[in-house]
Amino acid sequence: MCTAFQLNGYFGRNLDLETTFGEQVVLTPRHYSFPLKNGTLFKNQYAMIGMATVMENYPLYAEAMNEKGLCMAGLYFPGNARYFPEQANKTNITPYELIPYILGQYQSVQEVKKVIDRFHLLDIPFHEKLPLAPLHWIIADQKESLILESTESGLQVYQDAFHILTNNPPYPYHQWNVHNYMHLTSSYPQDHLTDQSLKPYGNGFGTIGIPGDFSPASRFVKTLWLKENAVMSEKEEENISQIFHILDAVAMVKGSVKTAQNQEDYTVYSCCMNMNDGAYYYKTYENNQIHCIQMKNKVSASQLSIYPLNRQQNIQYQ
C-alpha cells in the first residue's frame, strides 16, 4: 500500500510494504543508457532522482523526479493491474521502464498527455526471478496530475484534479467517494441542530467523520483533507516539515496492519521532492531524521550516483 500527492511544488510519497526491497536513493545522470525490452536502447535527456533498487546497473524506480520538476510514482494496484503482449503501432514498454522512459524525455504533464495514448504496457519482467509488480501511476508537475491504470480494458488515463493517488479501487471510485466528505470543515462549528446555542467541548468537531483507518480509500480522503487545509510557508524547512506531517498522518505503524500472509504492512520510507530545485528528502521507518540529496550537482555525471539509506535513528541529546 502507498500514498502519493502533489502540493505547492512538492511531491510527497509513503511507500508501505511488508519488507524492504534493497531500496536506495539513485540519481541517474543525463544520457544514461537504458536497454529496453522492445529491443531498443533509450538514453534519457533529463537527469532524475528517486528511490530505486539497482540491478545490473538498471535503476528500478519506485518514484522519481526529473530535473524539470516532473514527478512520477508507481503504487500497488493488485487485482486490477493488467499487462499485455506486444502490440503493433504502439509504444511498447514494460512497467519498470515506464518511470525512466517518461521522466527521461518529458518536461511536463502536458507533454506526456500528447503521447500517453500510444503507450502499451508489456507483460515482461525484468528478470524471471523478479515478477512484475501490479501497479498504477501518478504523474505530476506543479500545475496538474495524471493517473495511469493499465487494466483488462487497456491503458486508462485520468486527469487527477486532487493530485493524490493511493491504491485500490481504480481511480474513478476515489473521485466519486470524496463527495461523501464534503461536509468536513476546519472551522469552529456552529449549532445548526438546536436553538440552544450548543458549543463544542473541544476543537476538531468539524472533522468528525474523517476516515482514520489505513484502507486506500480512507487514506485518499484523509490526504485530500490535510493537503487542502495545510498551511504552507515561505521557508523551505517549514514546507518540508509540513509535507512529512501529512505523510505521517497516513503512515502505517508496524503491527497495525497485517497482510493476508500475516505479515506486517508498514511505511518503509517517506519522501518529499522539491519540484523547483531538484532536492530529494527522505526518512525511513527506523530513522525519523530527514535526509536530503541534491540532484543539481550530478546531472552530467557518467554513471549512477547511489546513496544508501541511513536507517540508524539519530537522537540529539541535550
ZIVEN-V646325 format. One record per pair of residues at least 4 apart in sequence whose ideal C-beta (glycine too) atoms are under 8 Angstrom apart, sorted by the first residue. I is the first residue (numbers start at 0). J is the second residue. D is the distance in Angstrom with one decimal. If there is no record, write none. Layout:
# ZIVEN-V646325
<<I | J | D> <I | J | D>>
This chain:
# ZIVEN-V646325
<<0 | 15 | 4.1> <0 | 16 | 7.8> <0 | 75 | 5.9> <0 | 165 | 7.3> <0 | 166 | 5.3> <0 | 213 | 7.2> <0 | 215 | 6.4> <0 | 218 | 7.7> <0 | 251 | 7.2> <0 | 256 | 7.7> <0 | 264 | 6.1> <1 | 12 | 6.8> <1 | 13 | 5.9> <1 | 14 | 5.4> <1 | 15 | 5.4> <1 | 72 | 7.5> <1 | 74 | 4.2> <1 | 75 | 5.9> <1 | 165 | 6.8> <1 | 166 | 6.6> <2 | 12 | 7.0> <2 | 13 | 4.6> <2 | 15 | 7.6> <2 | 74 | 7.9> <2 | 163 | 7.7> <2 | 164 | 7.7> <2 | 165 | 5.2> <2 | 218 | 5.1> <2 | 219 | 7.8> <2 | 222 | 5.7> <2 | 246 | 7.0> <2 | 249 | 5.0> <3 | 10 | 7.2> <3 | 11 | 6.8> <3 | 12 | 4.3> <3 | 13 | 7.6> <3 | 62 | 7.0> <3 | 72 | 4.5> <3 | 74 | 6.2> <3 | 137 | 5.3> <3 | 163 | 7.2> <3 | 164 | 5.1> <3 | 165 | 7.8> <4 | 10 | 7.4> <4 | 11 | 5.5> <4 | 12 | 7.9> <4 | 162 | 5.7> <4 | 163 | 4.5> <4 | 164 | 7.6> <4 | 222 | 5.5> <4 | 226 | 5.7> <4 | 245 | 7.3> <5 | 9 | 7.1> <5 | 10 | 5.1> <5 | 11 | 7.9> <5 | 70 | 7.0> <5 | 137 | 8.0> <5 | 139 | 4.1> <5 | 140 | 8.0> <5 | 141 | 7.5> <5 | 144 | 5.8> <5 | 162 | 4.1> <5 | 274 | 7.8> <6 | 11 | 7.1> <6 | 162 | 7.0> <6 | 226 | 4.8> <6 | 229 | 6.7> <6 | 231 | 7.4> <6 | 242 | 6.8> <6 | 245 | 7.6> <7 | 231 | 5.0> <7 | 238 | 7.1> <8 | 68 | 7.7> <8 | 141 | 5.1> <8 | 273 | 6.9> <8 | 274 | 4.8> <8 | 275 | 5.3> <9 | 238 | 6.3> <9 | 239 | 7.6> <9 | 242 | 5.0> <9 | 271 | 5.7> <9 | 272 | 6.8> <9 | 273 | 6.1> <9 | 274 | 6.7> <10 | 62 | 7.9> <10 | 64 | 6.5> <10 | 70 | 4.1> <10 | 72 | 7.7> <10 | 139 | 5.9> <10 | 271 | 7.1> <10 | 272 | 4.5> <10 | 274 | 6.2> <11 | 242 | 4.5> <11 | 243 | 7.5> <11 | 245 | 6.4> <11 | 246 | 5.2> <11 | 269 | 7.3> <11 | 270 | 7.1> <11 | 271 | 5.0> <11 | 272 | 7.8> <12 | 62 | 5.1> <12 | 72 | 5.3> <12 | 246 | 7.5> <12 | 269 | 7.0> <12 | 270 | 5.3> <12 | 271 | 7.9> <13 | 246 | 5.1> <13 | 249 | 6.5> <13 | 250 | 5.5> <13 | 251 | 7.9> <13 | 266 | 5.0> <13 | 268 | 7.8> <13 | 269 | 5.1> <14 | 22 | 7.8> <14 | 50 | 7.1> <14 | 61 | 5.9> <14 | 62 | 7.8> <14 | 266 | 7.0> <14 | 267 | 5.1> <14 | 268 | 5.5> <14 | 269 | 7.7> <14 | 270 | 7.9> <15 | 250 | 7.7> <15 | 251 | 5.1> <15 | 256 | 7.9> <15 | 264 | 5.7> <15 | 265 | 6.6> <15 | 266 | 5.2> <15 | 267 | 6.9> <16 | 20 | 7.0> <16 | 264 | 6.9> <16 | 265 | 7.6> <16 | 267 | 5.2> <17 | 258 | 5.5> <17 | 260 | 7.7> <17 | 262 | 3.9> <17 | 263 | 6.1> <17 | 264 | 5.3> <17 | 265 | 7.5> <18 | 262 | 7.5> <18 | 267 | 7.8> <19 | 267 | 5.7> <20 | 52 | 5.7> <20 | 267 | 8.0> <21 | 52 | 4.6> <22 | 50 | 5.1> <22 | 51 | 6.8> <22 | 52 | 5.9> <22 | 61 | 6.8> <22 | 267 | 7.3> <22 | 268 | 6.9> <22 | 308 | 6.8> <23 | 50 | 7.3> <23 | 51 | 6.7> <23 | 52 | 7.5> <23 | 53 | 6.9> <23 | 305 | 5.3> <23 | 306 | 6.1> <23 | 307 | 5.4> <23 | 308 | 6.2> <24 | 48 | 6.8> <24 | 49 | 7.3> <24 | 50 | 6.1> <24 | 51 | 7.9> <24 | 279 | 6.1> <24 | 281 | 6.5> <24 | 292 | 5.3> <24 | 305 | 7.4> <24 | 306 | 4.1> <24 | 308 | 7.1> <25 | 48 | 7.2> <25 | 49 | 6.7> <25 | 50 | 7.4> <25 | 51 | 4.2> <25 | 53 | 6.1> <25 | 58 | 4.5> <25 | 60 | 7.3> <25 | 303 | 5.8> <25 | 304 | 7.2> <25 | 305 | 5.5> <25 | 306 | 7.5> <26 | 46 | 6.8> <26 | 47 | 7.5> <26 | 48 | 4.6> <26 | 292 | 7.0> <26 | 294 | 5.9> <26 | 297 | 5.4> <26 | 300 | 7.5> <26 | 303 | 6.9> <26 | 304 | 4.0> <26 | 305 | 7.8> <26 | 306 | 7.6> <27 | 31 | 5.0> <27 | 43 | 6.6> <27 | 46 | 6.2> <27 | 47 | 5.1> <27 | 48 | 7.5> <27 | 58 | 5.6> <27 | 63 | 7.9> <27 | 99 | 6.7> <27 | 103 | 7.9> <27 | 303 | 6.0> <28 | 46 | 5.2> <28 | 297 | 6.3> <28 | 298 | 5.9> <28 | 299 | 6.0> <28 | 300 | 4.2> <28 | 301 | 6.9> <28 | 302 | 7.3> <28 | 303 | 7.5> <28 | 304 | 7.4> <29 | 43 | 6.4> <29 | 44 | 6.6> <29 | 45 | 6.5> <29 | 46 | 5.0> <29 | 298 | 5.8> <29 | 299 | 6.0> <30 | 42 | 5.0> <30 | 43 | 6.8> <30 | 44 | 7.6> <31 | 42 | 6.7> <31 | 43 | 5.6> <31 | 302 | 8.0> <31 | 303 | 7.2> <32 | 40 | 5.8> <32 | 41 | 7.6> <32 | 42 | 5.7> <33 | 40 | 7.2> <33 | 41 | 4.4> <33 | 42 | 7.3> <33 | 43 | 7.0> <33 | 57 | 7.0> <33 | 96 | 6.9> <33 | 99 | 5.6> <33 | 100 | 7.4> <33 | 103 | 7.4> <34 | 40 | 5.7> <34 | 41 | 7.9> <34 | 57 | 7.8> <35 | 39 | 5.1> <35 | 40 | 7.0> <35 | 41 | 5.4> <35 | 92 | 7.0> <35 | 93 | 7.6> <35 | 96 | 5.7> <35 | 100 | 7.6> <36 | 91 | 7.9> <36 | 92 | 7.9> <36 | 93 | 5.0> <36 | 96 | 6.9> <36 | 121 | 6.1> <36 | 123 | 4.8> <37 | 85 | 7.2> <37 | 91 | 4.7> <37 | 92 | 7.1> <37 | 121 | 7.5> <41 | 96 | 7.8> <41 | 99 | 7.6> <41 | 100 | 6.2> <41 | 103 | 6.8> <42 | 103 | 7.8> <43 | 47 | 7.0> <43 | 99 | 6.2> <43 | 102 | 7.4> <43 | 103 | 2.8> <43 | 104 | 6.7> <44 | 103 | 6.1> <44 | 104 | 5.2> <45 | 65 | 4.3> <45 | 66 | 5.0> <45 | 67 | 5.9> <45 | 102 | 6.6> <45 | 103 | 5.9> <45 | 104 | 7.1> <45 | 106 | 7.4> <46 | 65 | 6.7> <46 | 66 | 4.8> <46 | 294 | 6.2> <46 | 297 | 7.5> <46 | 298 | 3.8> <46 | 299 | 7.7> <47 | 60 | 7.6> <47 | 63 | 4.7> <47 | 64 | 6.4> <47 | 65 | 4.4> <47 | 66 | 7.2> <47 | 98 | 7.9> <47 | 99 | 6.8> <47 | 102 | 4.7> <47 | 103 | 6.8> <47 | 294 | 7.8> <48 | 63 | 6.3> <48 | 64 | 6.0> <48 | 272 | 7.8> <48 | 277 | 6.8> <48 | 279 | 4.8> <48 | 292 | 6.6> <48 | 294 | 4.5> <49 | 58 | 7.9> <49 | 60 | 4.9> <49 | 61 | 6.9> <49 | 62 | 5.1> <49 | 63 | 2.8> <49 | 64 | 6.3> <49 | 98 | 7.5> <49 | 270 | 7.9> <49 | 272 | 7.7> <49 | 279 | 6.8> <50 | 60 | 7.0> <50 | 61 | 4.8> <50 | 62 | 6.1> <50 | 63 | 7.7> <50 | 268 | 6.7> <50 | 270 | 6.3> <50 | 281 | 7.1> <51 | 58 | 4.1> <51 | 59 | 5.4> <51 | 60 | 4.5> <51 | 61 | 6.5> <51 | 63 | 7.3> <52 | 58 | 7.7> <52 | 59 | 4.8> <53 | 57 | 6.8> <53 | 58 | 5.4> <53 | 59 | 7.3> <53 | 303 | 6.6> <53 | 305 | 6.4> <54 | 59 | 6.3> <54 | 125 | 6.7> <54 | 126 | 7.1> <54 | 129 | 7.4> <56 | 303 | 6.9> <57 | 125 | 7.3> <58 | 99 | 6.9> <58 | 303 | 6.3> <59 | 95 | 5.3> <59 | 125 | 6.6> <60 | 71 | 8.0> <60 | 73 | 7.7> <60 | 98 | 4.3> <60 | 99 | 6.5> <61 | 72 | 6.9> <61 | 73 | 6.2> <62 | 70 | 7.1> <62 | 71 | 6.6> <62 | 72 | 3.5> <62 | 73 | 7.0> <62 | 98 | 7.4> <62 | 270 | 6.9> <62 | 272 | 8.0> <63 | 70 | 7.2> <63 | 71 | 6.2> <63 | 72 | 7.9> <63 | 98 | 5.5> <63 | 99 | 7.5> <63 | 102 | 5.7> <64 | 68 | 6.7> <64 | 69 | 6.9> <64 | 70 | 4.5> <64 | 71 | 7.9> <64 | 102 | 7.3> <64 | 272 | 4.3> <64 | 274 | 6.6> <64 | 277 | 6.9> <64 | 279 | 6.9> <64 | 294 | 7.6> <65 | 69 | 5.1> <65 | 70 | 8.0> <65 | 102 | 4.1> <65 | 103 | 7.1> <65 | 106 | 7.8> <66 | 277 | 5.8> <66 | 294 | 6.2> <66 | 295 | 7.5> <66 | 298 | 5.6> <67 | 106 | 4.2> <67 | 107 | 7.2> <68 | 140 | 6.0> <68 | 141 | 6.4> <68 | 274 | 3.7> <68 | 275 | 6.4> <68 | 277 | 7.6> <69 | 101 | 7.7> <69 | 102 | 5.9> <69 | 105 | 6.3> <69 | 106 | 6.2> <69 | 107 | 6.2> <69 | 108 | 7.3> <69 | 111 | 7.8> <69 | 138 | 7.1> <69 | 139 | 7.6> <69 | 140 | 5.2> <69 | 274 | 7.9> <70 | 138 | 7.3> <70 | 139 | 5.0> <70 | 140 | 7.3> <70 | 272 | 5.8> <70 | 274 | 6.5> <71 | 97 | 7.8> <71 | 98 | 5.1> <71 | 101 | 6.0> <71 | 102 | 5.8> <71 | 136 | 6.1> <71 | 137 | 7.0> <71 | 138 | 4.8> <71 | 139 | 7.5> <72 | 136 | 6.6> <72 | 137 | 5.5> <72 | 164 | 7.3> <73 | 94 | 7.2> <73 | 97 | 7.5> <73 | 98 | 6.7> <73 | 132 | 7.3> <73 | 134 | 4.1> <73 | 135 | 7.4> <73 | 136 | 5.1> <74 | 134 | 6.4> <74 | 135 | 6.1> <74 | 136 | 7.2> <74 | 137 | 7.1> <74 | 164 | 5.6> <74 | 165 | 6.8> <74 | 166 | 5.9> <75 | 132 | 7.0> <75 | 133 | 6.7> <75 | 134 | 6.6> <75 | 166 | 5.2> <76 | 80 | 4.4> <76 | 133 | 5.1> <76 | 134 | 5.4> <76 | 135 | 4.1> <76 | 148 | 6.8> <76 | 166 | 6.3> <76 | 167 | 6.4> <77 | 133 | 4.7> <77 | 166 | 7.9> <77 | 167 | 6.9> <78 | 133 | 7.2> <78 | 167 | 6.7> <79 | 133 | 7.2> <79 | 135 | 7.6> <79 | 148 | 7.1> <79 | 150 | 5.5> <79 | 167 | 6.2> <79 | 168 | 7.5> <79 | 169 | 5.8> <80 | 133 | 3.5> <80 | 134 | 5.8> <80 | 135 | 6.5> <80 | 148 | 7.5> <80 | 149 | 6.1> <80 | 150 | 7.1> <81 | 149 | 5.9> <81 | 150 | 5.5> <81 | 151 | 5.0> <82 | 93 | 7.7> <82 | 94 | 6.2> <82 | 120 | 4.7> <82 | 121 | 6.0> <82 | 122 | 3.8> <82 | 123 | 7.9> <82 | 131 | 6.2> <82 | 149 | 6.2> <83 | 119 | 6.6> <83 | 120 | 6.6> <83 | 121 | 6.7> <83 | 122 | 5.8> <83 | 149 | 7.8> <84 | 121 | 7.3> <84 | 122 | 6.5> <85 | 89 | 7.9> <85 | 91 | 4.9> <85 | 119 | 7.6> <85 | 121 | 6.1> <86 | 91 | 6.6> <86 | 119 | 4.9> <89 | 117 | 5.9> <89 | 118 | 7.1> <89 | 119 | 3.7> <90 | 114 | 7.3> <90 | 117 | 4.7> <90 | 118 | 4.9> <90 | 119 | 6.4> <91 | 119 | 5.2> <91 | 121 | 5.5> <92 | 96 | 5.0> <92 | 97 | 5.8> <92 | 100 | 5.7> <92 | 118 | 6.1> <92 | 119 | 7.2> <92 | 120 | 6.4> <92 | 121 | 6.5> <93 | 97 | 7.4> <93 | 120 | 6.9> <93 | 121 | 4.8> <93 | 123 | 5.2> <93 | 124 | 7.8> <93 | 125 | 7.4> <93 | 131 | 7.4> <94 | 120 | 5.6> <94 | 121 | 7.9> <94 | 131 | 5.5> <94 | 132 | 7.1> <94 | 134 | 5.8> <94 | 149 | 7.7> <95 | 125 | 5.4> <95 | 131 | 7.2> <96 | 100 | 5.2> <97 | 101 | 6.2> <97 | 118 | 7.8> <97 | 120 | 7.2> <97 | 136 | 6.7> <97 | 147 | 7.9> <98 | 102 | 5.9> <98 | 136 | 7.7> <99 | 103 | 5.2> <100 | 104 | 7.2> <101 | 105 | 5.7> <101 | 111 | 6.1> <101 | 138 | 6.7> <105 | 110 | 4.2> <105 | 111 | 5.1> <105 | 114 | 7.8> <106 | 110 | 5.7> <107 | 111 | 7.2> <107 | 140 | 5.0> <107 | 142 | 7.6> <108 | 112 | 6.2> <108 | 138 | 6.0> <108 | 139 | 6.8> <108 | 140 | 5.0> <108 | 142 | 7.0> <108 | 143 | 4.8> <108 | 144 | 6.7> <108 | 145 | 5.6> <109 | 113 | 7.2> <109 | 143 | 7.6> <110 | 114 | 7.4> <111 | 115 | 5.4> <111 | 138 | 5.8> <111 | 145 | 6.5> <112 | 145 | 6.8> <112 | 156 | 7.7> <114 | 118 | 7.4> <115 | 145 | 7.2> <115 | 147 | 7.0> <115 | 154 | 7.6> <115 | 156 | 5.5> <116 | 154 | 7.5> <116 | 156 | 6.9> <118 | 147 | 7.9> <118 | 154 | 5.9> <119 | 154 | 6.9> <120 | 149 | 4.4> <120 | 154 | 6.7> <122 | 131 | 6.9> <123 | 131 | 7.8> <124 | 129 | 5.6> <124 | 130 | 5.4> <124 | 131 | 5.1> <125 | 129 | 5.1> <125 | 131 | 8.0> <135 | 146 | 6.6> <135 | 147 | 6.2> <135 | 148 | 4.3> <135 | 149 | 7.5> <135 | 164 | 7.1> <135 | 169 | 7.8> <135 | 170 | 7.4> <136 | 146 | 7.1> <136 | 147 | 4.4> <136 | 148 | 8.0> <136 | 164 | 7.8> <137 | 144 | 6.0> <137 | 145 | 7.2> <137 | 146 | 5.8> <137 | 147 | 7.9> <137 | 159 | 6.6> <137 | 163 | 7.8> <137 | 164 | 4.0> <138 | 144 | 6.7> <138 | 145 | 4.6> <138 | 146 | 8.0> <138 | 147 | 6.9> <139 | 143 | 7.4> <139 | 144 | 4.1> <139 | 145 | 7.6> <139 | 159 | 7.7> <139 | 162 | 6.1> <140 | 144 | 7.9> <140 | 274 | 6.9> <141 | 274 | 5.5> <141 | 275 | 8.0> <143 | 158 | 7.0> <143 | 159 | 7.6> <143 | 162 | 8.0> <144 | 158 | 7.7> <144 | 159 | 3.9> <144 | 161 | 7.9> <144 | 162 | 4.5> <145 | 156 | 6.1> <145 | 157 | 6.9> <145 | 158 | 6.5> <145 | 159 | 6.1> <146 | 155 | 8.0> <146 | 156 | 7.2> <146 | 157 | 4.2> <146 | 158 | 8.0> <146 | 159 | 5.0> <146 | 164 | 6.0> <146 | 170 | 4.6> <147 | 154 | 6.6> <147 | 155 | 7.4> <147 | 156 | 6.0> <148 | 154 | 7.5> <148 | 155 | 4.5> <148 | 157 | 7.4> <148 | 169 | 5.8> <148 | 170 | 6.2> <149 | 153 | 7.2> <149 | 154 | 5.1> <149 | 155 | 7.5> <150 | 155 | 5.9> <150 | 169 | 6.8> <155 | 169 | 7.4> <155 | 170 | 7.8> <157 | 170 | 4.9> <157 | 171 | 7.1> <157 | 174 | 7.7> <159 | 163 | 7.0> <159 | 164 | 7.0> <159 | 170 | 7.3> <160 | 174 | 7.9> <161 | 173 | 7.8> <161 | 174 | 7.7> <161 | 177 | 7.1> <161 | 219 | 8.0> <161 | 223 | 5.5> <162 | 226 | 7.7> <163 | 173 | 7.7> <163 | 219 | 5.8> <163 | 222 | 5.3> <163 | 223 | 5.7> <163 | 226 | 7.4> <164 | 170 | 7.3> <164 | 219 | 7.9> <165 | 173 | 7.2> <165 | 215 | 4.1> <165 | 216 | 7.3> <165 | 218 | 4.8> <165 | 219 | 4.5> <165 | 222 | 7.4> <166 | 215 | 3.8> <167 | 215 | 5.6> <168 | 172 | 3.9> <168 | 173 | 7.4> <168 | 215 | 7.7> <168 | 216 | 7.2> <170 | 174 | 6.5> <171 | 175 | 6.5> <172 | 176 | 5.9> <172 | 216 | 7.2> <173 | 177 | 6.9> <173 | 216 | 6.5> <173 | 219 | 4.9> <176 | 216 | 5.6> <176 | 219 | 7.3> <176 | 220 | 6.8> <177 | 181 | 7.7> <177 | 219 | 7.5> <177 | 220 | 6.1> <177 | 223 | 6.2> <179 | 220 | 8.0> <180 | 208 | 6.9> <180 | 209 | 6.8> <180 | 220 | 5.4> <180 | 224 | 7.1> <182 | 208 | 7.2> <183 | 205 | 6.5> <183 | 206 | 5.8> <183 | 208 | 6.8> <183 | 209 | 5.8> <183 | 224 | 6.0> <184 | 188 | 6.9> <184 | 205 | 3.9> <184 | 206 | 7.7> <185 | 205 | 6.0> <185 | 206 | 7.3> <185 | 228 | 4.9> <186 | 205 | 5.7> <187 | 199 | 7.1> <187 | 202 | 7.5> <187 | 204 | 7.8> <187 | 205 | 7.2> <188 | 199 | 6.0> <188 | 204 | 4.9> <188 | 205 | 4.9> <190 | 195 | 6.9> <190 | 196 | 5.6> <190 | 197 | 4.2> <190 | 198 | 7.5> <192 | 197 | 6.8> <193 | 197 | 5.9> <199 | 204 | 4.2> <203 | 207 | 7.7> <206 | 224 | 7.4> <209 | 220 | 7.0> <209 | 221 | 6.1> <209 | 224 | 5.8> <210 | 214 | 7.6> <210 | 216 | 7.5> <210 | 217 | 3.3> <210 | 218 | 7.7> <210 | 220 | 5.2> <210 | 221 | 5.5> <211 | 217 | 7.2> <211 | 221 | 7.3> <212 | 217 | 4.8> <213 | 217 | 7.0> <213 | 218 | 6.5> <213 | 249 | 7.6> <213 | 251 | 5.5> <213 | 255 | 6.7> <213 | 256 | 5.2> <214 | 218 | 6.9> <215 | 219 | 6.4> <216 | 220 | 6.7> <217 | 221 | 6.1> <218 | 222 | 5.9> <218 | 249 | 4.5> <219 | 223 | 6.4> <220 | 224 | 6.4> <221 | 225 | 6.3> <221 | 248 | 6.4> <221 | 249 | 5.6> <222 | 226 | 6.1> <222 | 245 | 6.6> <222 | 248 | 7.8> <222 | 249 | 5.6> <223 | 227 | 6.0> <224 | 228 | 6.4> <225 | 229 | 5.9> <225 | 245 | 4.7> <225 | 248 | 5.7> <225 | 249 | 8.0> <226 | 245 | 5.9> <229 | 241 | 5.6> <229 | 244 | 8.0> <229 | 245 | 6.2> <230 | 241 | 7.3> <231 | 237 | 8.0> <231 | 238 | 5.6> <231 | 241 | 6.3> <232 | 237 | 3.8> <232 | 238 | 5.5> <232 | 241 | 7.3> <234 | 238 | 6.8> <235 | 239 | 6.2> <235 | 273 | 7.4> <236 | 240 | 6.4> <237 | 241 | 6.4> <238 | 242 | 6.6> <239 | 243 | 6.6> <239 | 271 | 5.7> <239 | 273 | 7.8> <239 | 280 | 5.6> <239 | 289 | 6.7> <240 | 244 | 6.3> <241 | 245 | 6.8> <242 | 246 | 6.5> <242 | 271 | 4.4> <243 | 247 | 6.1> <243 | 269 | 6.2> <243 | 271 | 6.2> <243 | 280 | 7.8> <243 | 282 | 6.9> <243 | 289 | 6.8> <244 | 248 | 6.7> <245 | 249 | 7.5> <246 | 250 | 6.1> <246 | 266 | 7.9> <246 | 269 | 4.5> <246 | 271 | 7.6> <247 | 269 | 7.4> <250 | 266 | 4.0> <250 | 269 | 6.6> <251 | 255 | 5.9> <251 | 256 | 5.2> <251 | 264 | 5.8> <251 | 265 | 4.8> <251 | 266 | 4.9> <252 | 265 | 6.6> <252 | 266 | 8.0> <253 | 263 | 5.0> <253 | 265 | 4.4> <253 | 284 | 7.3> <254 | 263 | 5.9> <255 | 265 | 7.8> <256 | 263 | 7.1> <256 | 264 | 4.2> <256 | 265 | 7.3> <257 | 261 | 5.5> <257 | 262 | 6.8> <257 | 263 | 6.4> <257 | 264 | 6.9> <258 | 262 | 4.6> <258 | 263 | 7.8> <258 | 264 | 5.5> <265 | 284 | 5.9> <266 | 284 | 5.8> <267 | 283 | 7.0> <267 | 284 | 5.9> <268 | 281 | 5.7> <268 | 282 | 6.8> <268 | 283 | 4.8> <268 | 284 | 6.9> <268 | 308 | 7.1> <269 | 281 | 6.8> <269 | 282 | 5.6> <270 | 279 | 6.6> <270 | 280 | 6.4> <270 | 281 | 4.3> <270 | 282 | 8.0> <271 | 279 | 7.9> <271 | 280 | 4.4> <271 | 281 | 7.6> <272 | 278 | 7.2> <272 | 279 | 5.4> <272 | 280 | 7.3> <273 | 277 | 6.9> <273 | 278 | 4.3> <273 | 279 | 8.0> <273 | 280 | 7.6> <276 | 293 | 7.7> <276 | 295 | 7.1> <277 | 293 | 6.6> <277 | 294 | 3.7> <277 | 295 | 5.3> <278 | 291 | 5.6> <278 | 292 | 7.4> <278 | 293 | 5.5> <278 | 294 | 7.2> <279 | 291 | 6.9> <279 | 292 | 5.0> <279 | 293 | 7.9> <279 | 294 | 6.8> <280 | 289 | 5.5> <280 | 290 | 6.9> <280 | 291 | 5.0> <281 | 289 | 7.4> <281 | 290 | 5.6> <281 | 308 | 7.2> <282 | 286 | 6.3> <282 | 287 | 5.6> <282 | 288 | 6.4> <282 | 289 | 5.2> <282 | 290 | 6.9> <283 | 308 | 5.6> <283 | 309 | 7.5> <283 | 310 | 5.0> <285 | 310 | 4.4> <285 | 311 | 7.2> <285 | 312 | 6.1> <286 | 309 | 5.9> <286 | 310 | 5.3> <286 | 311 | 6.0> <286 | 312 | 4.9> <286 | 313 | 6.3> <287 | 312 | 7.0> <288 | 309 | 7.2> <288 | 312 | 7.3> <288 | 313 | 4.2> <290 | 308 | 7.9> <290 | 309 | 5.9> <292 | 306 | 5.4> <294 | 298 | 6.3> <297 | 304 | 4.9> <300 | 304 | 5.9> <309 | 313 | 7.7>>
